[in-house]
Amino acid sequence: MKIAFVSQPEYFRFCYEQDLSVDHEVREFPFHFGMNDEEFADLIDFDADVNFFFRGEFFPSTLLPRLRGMKVALSSEPFPRNLGSKLEYTRDSIKRYLDFRSRIRSQRFDYVFHYDESSLGFMARDGLELSGAFAFPVATDTYVDRQLEPKWDMFFIGRSTPHRERYFGPLKHHFQFLHICHGIFGPPLTEYMAQAKINLNVHAEPEISWEPRMQMLLATGAFVISEPITPNSHLRPGIDYVEVTSPSDMYEKVAYYLTHDDERRRVASSGRARIQEILNAKRNFELLIGDLHQGKYPRFNTRKPSRRVTALAKYFDAEARARAFFRKLLK
């Protein structure tokens, strides 16, 4: 079988890497925003049986009809999500969703999956009937435990935001803290993870969400301390990772686990085994492809959008135009 992964490799290669290449003909096609049809000539010539698009909403709408094989979009951005009876969201996640909904409706994907199941209900009420949820797996043949001597107390990879710095500030002041915003991925990244006693996960904004960074860290045997993530059936707080609820709680748990090596190793071992068992790339992509061929998932479909969400989109659009107008006035 020929499989194409079309993505920004620095963000998504960890989901597939080379894990399917032994049994299939697999090619990666790097993507950057603003590419036109002509720049996808190699993808068209490859003529894959299955084409996986990460951030599929951004691809030229004229490209998909030119691909013979199955076309699957994998949505990765944090959107509003239902946690029990509460809708969890921030201004940032709403704006990300509004941009997604405006783009994905014009795309002719066979299937569209979102990484976080808890957002599916919100999208369905807005007329986006996705095919289901697909928790991003990890290329566990690449993301392995390097078993290196620690150089730092803790490590974080991701951009800096005010919310994150509320957690990081005291830690950076009192401990050896390595923070890399971007530019490292793949095997080089695993070495940084392995050289920290503790790896951290803190949301970009003050909302509960589930960063796929979590399973990437756990796959390497990292001991992870994280803010609460979206409840899910894959990752278990207190078993596979340690959960904290505030900056002071994180500080206390960091200080505790830095002096309790055996407890760190126990939790890290559980997390790594969990990813190997249920979120490894080879198993999960092959299961997904098999289920798609057997018709186990509904095709992507759109209905009339929610009036409330449409009104919200108009509000943000008007706000953006007003800001642009005032910027011109102030020049």
C-alpha positions as CSV (number, residue, x, y, z in Angstrom):
1,M,0.0,0.0,0.0
2,K,1.2,3.5,-0.8
3,I,0.7,6.0,2.1
4,A,1.3,9.8,1.9
5,F,1.7,12.0,5.0
6,V,1.4,15.7,4.1
7,S,2.4,17.9,7.1
8,Q,4.6,20.4,8.7
9,P,7.2,17.8,9.8
10,E,8.5,19.8,12.8
11,Y,5.0,19.5,14.4
12,F,3.6,16.2,13.1
13,R,6.4,13.8,12.1
14,F,6.4,12.3,15.6
15,C,3.0,10.8,14.7
16,Y,4.4,8.6,11.9
17,E,8.2,9.0,11.3
18,Q,9.3,5.7,9.7
19,D,7.2,3.3,11.7
20,L,5.0,2.1,8.7
21,S,7.8,2.0,6.1
22,V,8.7,-1.7,6.6
23,D,5.3,-2.9,5.5
24,H,4.2,-0.1,3.2
25,E,5.6,2.4,0.7
26,V,5.4,5.6,2.7
27,R,6.4,9.1,1.7
28,E,6.4,12.4,3.6
29,F,5.5,15.6,1.7
30,P,6.4,18.7,3.7
31,F,3.8,21.5,3.8
32,H,4.0,25.2,4.5
33,F,1.2,27.7,4.4
34,G,0.5,29.3,1.1
35,M,1.6,26.5,-1.1
36,N,-0.2,26.2,-4.5
37,D,-1.2,23.3,-6.6
38,E,2.0,23.2,-8.6
39,E,4.0,22.7,-5.5
40,F,2.2,19.4,-4.8
41,A,3.2,17.9,-8.1
42,D,5.3,15.2,-6.3
43,L,2.3,14.2,-4.2
44,I,0.0,13.9,-7.3
45,D,2.7,11.8,-9.0
46,F,3.1,9.5,-6.0
47,D,-0.5,8.5,-6.4
48,A,-1.0,7.2,-2.8
49,D,-3.8,4.8,-1.9
50,V,-4.3,6.8,1.3
51,N,-3.4,10.5,1.8
52,F,-3.2,11.9,5.4
53,F,-3.3,15.7,5.7
54,F,-2.4,17.3,9.0
55,R,-4.1,20.8,9.1
56,G,-6.0,19.8,6.0
57,E,-8.1,22.9,6.1
58,F,-5.2,25.0,4.8
59,F,-4.6,23.0,1.6
60,P,-5.7,24.4,-1.9
61,S,-9.3,23.2,-2.4
62,T,-8.4,22.4,-6.1
63,L,-5.8,19.9,-5.0
64,L,-8.0,17.2,-3.5
65,P,-10.0,16.3,-6.7
66,R,-6.7,15.5,-8.4
67,L,-5.8,12.8,-5.9
68,R,-7.1,9.3,-6.7
69,G,-6.6,7.8,-3.3
70,M,-8.5,8.2,-0.1
71,K,-8.2,11.7,1.4
72,V,-8.1,12.0,5.2
73,A,-7.7,15.2,7.2
74,L,-6.4,15.1,10.7
75,S,-7.4,18.2,12.7
76,S,-5.0,19.2,15.5
77,E,-5.9,22.6,16.9
78,P,-7.4,23.1,20.3
79,F,-11.1,23.9,19.9
80,P,-13.9,24.5,22.4
81,R,-14.8,21.2,24.1
82,N,-17.5,19.8,26.4
83,L,-16.3,18.6,29.8
84,G,-19.4,17.3,31.4
85,S,-22.1,20.0,31.2
86,K,-19.5,22.8,30.8
87,L,-18.1,24.1,27.5
88,E,-14.4,24.8,28.0
89,Y,-13.0,27.5,25.8
90,T,-10.8,30.6,25.6
91,R,-10.8,33.4,23.1
92,D,-7.9,31.7,21.4
93,S,-9.6,28.3,20.9
94,I,-12.7,30.0,19.6
95,K,-10.8,32.0,17.0
96,R,-8.9,28.8,16.0
97,Y,-12.2,27.0,15.5
98,L,-13.8,29.8,13.6
99,D,-10.9,29.8,11.2
100,F,-11.2,26.0,10.8
101,R,-14.9,26.0,10.2
102,S,-14.6,28.7,7.5
103,R,-12.0,26.7,5.6
104,I,-12.9,23.0,6.1
105,R,-16.4,23.4,4.6
106,S,-14.9,24.0,1.1
107,Q,-12.6,21.0,1.3
108,R,-13.5,17.7,-0.4
109,F,-12.0,15.3,2.1
110,D,-13.4,11.8,2.3
111,Y,-12.9,11.8,6.1
112,V,-12.1,14.4,8.7
113,F,-10.9,13.4,12.2
114,H,-10.2,15.6,15.2
115,Y,-7.6,14.6,17.8
116,D,-9.8,15.4,20.8
117,E,-13.1,13.6,21.1
118,S,-14.5,16.1,23.5
119,S,-14.8,18.7,20.8
120,L,-16.9,16.6,18.4
121,G,-20.2,17.5,20.0
122,F,-19.6,21.2,19.7
123,M,-18.6,20.9,16.1
124,A,-21.7,18.7,15.3
125,R,-24.0,21.3,16.7
126,D,-22.4,23.8,14.3
127,G,-23.1,21.6,11.3
128,L,-19.7,19.9,11.0
129,E,-20.2,16.2,11.0
130,L,-16.7,14.8,11.4
131,S,-15.8,11.1,10.9
132,G,-14.8,10.7,14.5
133,A,-11.8,11.2,16.8
134,F,-8.3,10.0,16.2
135,A,-5.9,10.5,19.1
136,F,-2.5,11.2,17.6
137,P,-0.2,8.2,18.0
138,V,3.6,8.3,18.4
139,A,6.3,6.7,16.2
140,T,7.6,4.5,19.0
141,D,10.4,3.1,17.0
142,T,11.9,6.6,16.9
143,Y,10.7,8.2,20.1
144,V,12.5,5.9,22.5
145,D,14.1,6.1,25.9
146,R,17.7,7.3,25.2
147,Q,18.7,6.6,28.8
148,L,21.1,9.5,29.1
149,E,22.5,11.2,32.2
150,P,20.4,14.2,33.3
151,K,21.8,17.6,32.7
152,W,18.7,19.6,33.7
153,D,16.1,19.4,36.4
154,M,13.3,20.0,33.9
155,F,12.6,20.6,30.2
156,F,9.8,22.2,28.2
157,I,9.4,22.6,24.4
158,G,6.9,25.1,23.2
159,R,6.3,28.8,22.8
160,S,6.3,31.1,25.8
161,T,2.9,32.6,26.8
162,P,1.8,34.6,29.9
163,H,-0.1,31.6,31.2
164,R,3.0,29.3,30.9
165,E,5.3,31.8,32.5
166,R,3.1,31.9,35.5
167,Y,4.1,28.3,36.0
168,F,7.6,28.5,34.7
169,G,8.8,31.7,36.4
170,P,9.5,30.3,39.9
171,L,10.9,27.1,38.5
172,K,13.3,28.9,36.2
173,H,14.5,30.9,39.2
174,H,15.2,28.0,41.5
175,F,16.0,25.0,39.3
176,Q,17.9,24.1,36.2
177,F,15.2,24.6,33.6
178,L,15.8,24.2,29.9
179,H,13.1,25.9,27.7
180,I,13.2,25.6,23.9
181,C,10.5,27.4,22.0
182,H,10.8,25.6,18.6
183,G,13.3,24.4,16.0
184,I,14.1,21.0,17.4
185,F,12.2,17.8,16.5
186,G,12.7,14.1,15.9
187,P,15.7,12.2,17.3
188,P,17.5,15.4,18.4
189,L,14.5,16.3,20.5
190,T,14.4,13.0,22.3
191,E,18.0,13.6,23.5
192,Y,16.9,16.8,25.2
193,M,13.9,15.0,26.8
194,A,16.1,12.2,28.1
195,Q,18.6,14.7,29.7
196,A,15.9,16.2,32.0
197,K,14.7,14.6,35.2
198,I,11.2,16.1,34.7
199,N,9.4,17.1,31.5
200,L,6.6,19.6,31.8
201,N,3.3,20.1,30.0
202,V,1.6,23.5,30.5
203,H,-1.2,24.8,28.2
204,A,-0.6,27.9,26.1
205,E,-3.9,29.4,27.4
206,P,-5.8,29.0,30.7
207,E,-8.1,26.2,29.5
208,I,-8.1,22.5,29.8
209,S,-6.9,20.9,26.6
210,W,-4.9,17.9,25.4
211,E,-1.6,18.6,23.7
212,P,-0.3,15.6,21.7
213,R,3.1,16.6,23.2
214,M,2.0,14.5,26.2
215,Q,2.1,11.1,24.4
216,M,5.3,12.1,22.6
217,L,7.0,12.8,26.0
218,L,5.7,9.6,27.6
219,A,6.9,7.5,24.6
220,T,10.5,8.5,25.4
221,G,10.2,7.2,29.0
222,A,10.0,10.8,30.3
223,F,8.6,11.6,33.7
224,V,5.9,14.2,33.0
225,I,4.2,16.7,35.2
226,S,1.2,18.3,33.5
227,E,-1.7,20.6,34.0
228,P,-5.0,18.8,33.8
229,I,-5.7,17.6,30.2
230,T,-8.9,16.7,28.6
231,P,-10.2,13.5,30.2
232,N,-9.6,10.6,27.8
233,S,-9.4,6.9,27.8
234,H,-5.7,6.9,26.8
235,L,-3.6,8.7,29.4
236,R,-4.2,8.3,33.1
237,P,-3.3,11.0,35.6
238,G,-1.6,9.7,38.7
239,I,-0.5,6.6,36.8
240,D,1.1,7.6,33.6
241,Y,1.9,11.2,34.6
242,V,1.6,13.5,37.5
243,E,-1.2,16.1,37.4
244,V,-1.0,19.6,39.0
245,T,-3.7,22.3,39.3
246,S,-1.8,25.5,39.9
247,P,1.7,27.1,39.7
248,S,2.3,26.5,43.5
249,D,1.1,22.9,43.1
250,M,3.6,22.4,40.3
251,Y,6.4,23.9,42.2
252,E,5.8,21.6,45.2
253,K,5.5,18.5,43.1
254,V,8.7,19.4,41.1
255,A,10.6,19.9,44.3
256,Y,9.2,16.6,45.7
257,Y,9.9,14.4,42.6
258,L,13.4,15.8,42.1
259,T,14.3,14.0,45.3
260,H,12.3,10.8,44.8
261,D,14.0,9.0,41.9
262,D,12.2,5.7,42.3
263,E,8.8,7.3,42.2
264,R,9.7,9.2,39.0
265,R,11.0,6.0,37.4
266,R,7.8,4.1,38.3
267,V,5.4,6.7,36.8
268,A,7.6,7.2,33.7
269,S,7.7,3.4,33.1
270,S,3.9,3.2,33.3
271,G,3.5,6.1,30.8
272,R,6.0,4.6,28.3
273,A,4.3,1.2,28.5
274,R,0.9,2.8,28.0
275,I,2.0,4.6,24.8
276,Q,3.6,1.4,23.5
277,E,0.4,-0.5,24.1
278,I,-2.3,1.8,22.8
279,L,-0.9,4.8,21.0
280,N,1.9,3.5,18.8
281,A,1.9,4.7,15.2
282,K,2.2,1.5,13.3
283,R,-0.8,-0.2,15.1
284,N,-3.1,2.9,15.2
285,F,-2.6,4.0,11.6
286,E,-3.0,0.4,10.3
287,L,-6.2,0.0,12.3
288,L,-7.5,3.3,11.1
289,I,-6.8,2.5,7.4
290,G,-8.4,-1.0,7.8
291,D,-11.5,0.4,9.4
292,L,-11.8,3.1,6.7
293,H,-11.6,0.5,4.0
294,Q,-14.3,-1.5,5.8
295,G,-16.6,1.5,6.0
296,K,-16.6,1.7,9.8
297,Y,-16.5,5.5,9.9
298,P,-18.9,8.0,8.4
299,R,-17.7,10.3,5.6
300,F,-17.2,14.0,6.4
301,N,-20.4,15.9,5.9
302,T,-21.6,19.5,6.6
303,R,-25.0,20.8,7.5
304,K,-26.4,24.3,8.2
305,P,-24.1,26.1,10.6
306,S,-25.2,27.3,14.1
307,R,-26.6,30.8,14.1
308,R,-24.9,31.6,17.3
309,V,-21.5,30.5,16.1
310,T,-22.0,32.4,12.8
311,A,-22.9,35.5,14.8
312,L,-19.7,35.0,16.8
313,A,-17.7,34.7,13.6
314,K,-19.2,38.0,12.4
315,Y,-18.3,39.7,15.6
316,F,-14.7,38.6,15.4
317,D,-14.5,39.6,11.8
318,A,-15.9,43.1,12.6
319,E,-13.5,43.4,15.4
320,A,-10.5,42.6,13.2
321,R,-11.6,45.1,10.6
322,A,-12.0,47.8,13.3
323,R,-8.5,47.1,14.6
324,A,-7.1,47.3,11.1
325,F,-8.9,50.6,10.6
326,F,-7.5,52.2,13.8
327,R,-4.0,50.9,12.9
328,K,-4.2,52.9,9.7
329,L,-5.4,56.0,11.5
330,L,-2.4,55.8,13.9
331,K,0.3,55.5,11.2
